[in-house]
Amino acid sequence: IVETSIEADMGLILGIGFPTFRGGALRYIDSIGVKAFCDIAYKYTELGAAYKPTEQMQAKAAAGGKYYG
């Protein structure tokens, strides 16, 4: 369990090798936009629940929010 976006991104970078030049998954999502990411993810929901954006992510996308800043 993490409390901040940076903790999540550092865990992904150091733990599973997420590309450092992307800055972590949440930093990458911010770079393309949370709404744009959700729109992409919705295309794959028939593959399973893991592809459905969380309610918090959907709310952040609707509000035009970001994980950083």
Backbone hydrogen bonds in HBPLUS format (Angstrom, degrees):
<---DONOR---> <-ACCEPTOR-->    atom                        ^
c    i                          cat <-CA-CA->   ^        H-A-AA   ^      H-
h    n   atom  resd res      DA  || num        DHA   H-A  angle D-A-AA Bond
n    s   type  num  typ     dist DA aas  dist angle  dist       angle   num
A0008-ALA N   A0004-THR O   3.23 MM   4  6.58 157.7  2.28 146.4 151.9     1
A0009-ASP N   A0005-SER O   2.91 MM   4  6.19 165.4  1.94 155.0 159.0     2
A0010-MET N   A0006-ILE O   2.85 MM   4  5.97 160.5  1.88 149.1 154.6     3
A0011-GLY N   A0007-GLU O   2.98 MM   4  6.12 155.9  2.04 144.4 151.0     4
A0012-LEU N   A0008-ALA O   3.03 MM   4  6.33 151.0  2.12 147.1 154.8     5
A0013-ILE N   A0009-ASP O   2.89 MM   4  6.11 158.1  1.94 151.0 157.3     6
A0014-LEU N   A0010-MET O   2.83 MM   4  5.85 171.2  1.83 154.0 156.4     7
A0015-GLY N   A0011-GLY O   2.71 MM   4  5.16 139.2  1.88 128.0 140.8     8
A0016-ILE N   A0012-LEU O   3.16 MM   4  5.32 150.4  2.25 117.3 126.3     9
A0018-PHE N   A0012-LEU O   3.02 MM   6  5.51 175.0  2.02 131.8 130.2    10
A0022-ARG N   A0019-PRO O   3.06 MM   3  5.59 155.3  2.13 112.2 119.8    11
A0023-GLY N   A0020-THR O   2.92 MM   3  5.08 144.7  2.05 103.8 114.8    12
A0028-TYR N   A0024-GLY O   2.96 MM   4  6.13 155.0  2.02 147.9 155.4    13
A0029-ILE N   A0025-ALA O   2.86 MM   4  6.14 156.6  1.92 147.0 153.7    14
A0030-ASP N   A0026-LEU O   2.97 MM   4  6.20 158.4  2.02 144.6 150.0    15
A0031-SER N   A0027-ARG O   3.04 MM   4  6.32 144.8  2.16 140.1 149.8    16
A0031-SER N   A0028-TYR O   2.98 MM   3  4.98 117.1  2.39  93.5 109.6    17
A0032-ILE N   A0028-TYR O   3.17 MM   4  6.59 141.4  2.32 149.6 158.8    18
A0033-GLY N   A0029-ILE O   2.76 MM   4  5.72 132.1  1.99 145.5 160.6    19
A0037-PHE N   A0033-GLY O   2.95 MM   4  6.22 157.4  2.00 151.0 157.6    20
A0038-CYS N   A0034-VAL O   2.91 MM   4  6.18 162.1  1.95 150.8 155.4    21
A0039-ASP N   A0035-LYS O   2.88 MM   4  6.14 159.2  1.93 152.5 158.3    22
A0040-ILE N   A0036-ALA O   3.06 MM   4  6.33 150.9  2.15 144.6 151.7    23
A0041-ALA N   A0037-PHE O   2.88 MM   4  6.18 162.7  1.91 154.4 159.5    24
A0042-TYR N   A0038-CYS O   2.87 MM   4  6.07 155.7  1.93 156.0 161.2    25
A0043-LYS N   A0040-ILE O   3.16 MM   3  5.59 142.0  2.31 107.9 117.7    26
A0044-TYR N   A0041-ALA O   2.92 MM   3  5.53 159.5  1.96 119.6 126.1    27
A0045-THR N   A0042-TYR O   3.41 MM   3  5.32 175.5  2.41 106.8 107.7    28
A0047-LEU N   A0044-TYR O   2.97 MM   3  5.65 162.4  2.00 120.5 126.3    29
A0048-GLY N   A0045-THR O   3.11 MM   3  5.49 163.1  2.14 110.9 116.2    30
A0051-TYR N   A0048-GLY O   3.17 MM   3  5.98 163.7  2.20 121.0 125.4    31
A0052-LYS N   A0049-ALA O   3.09 MM   3  5.33 161.2  2.13 110.4 116.3    32
A0058-GLN N   A0054-THR O   2.88 MM   4  6.19 158.6  1.93 153.0 159.1    33
A0059-ALA N   A0055-GLU O   2.92 MM   4  6.13 155.3  1.98 146.9 153.4    34
A0060-LYS N   A0056-GLN O   2.92 MM   4  6.13 155.4  1.98 144.0 151.0    35
A0061-ALA N   A0057-MET O   2.88 MM   4  6.10 156.1  1.94 148.3 154.8    36
A0062-ALA N   A0058-GLN O   2.94 MM   4  6.17 157.3  1.99 146.4 152.3    37
A0063-ALA N   A0059-ALA O   2.99 MM   4  6.18 145.8  2.11 144.4 153.3    38
A0065-GLY N   A0060-LYS O   2.75 MM   5  4.81 156.8  1.81 157.1 153.8    39
A0064-GLY N   A0061-ALA O   3.14 MM   3  5.07 153.9  2.21  99.1 107.1    40
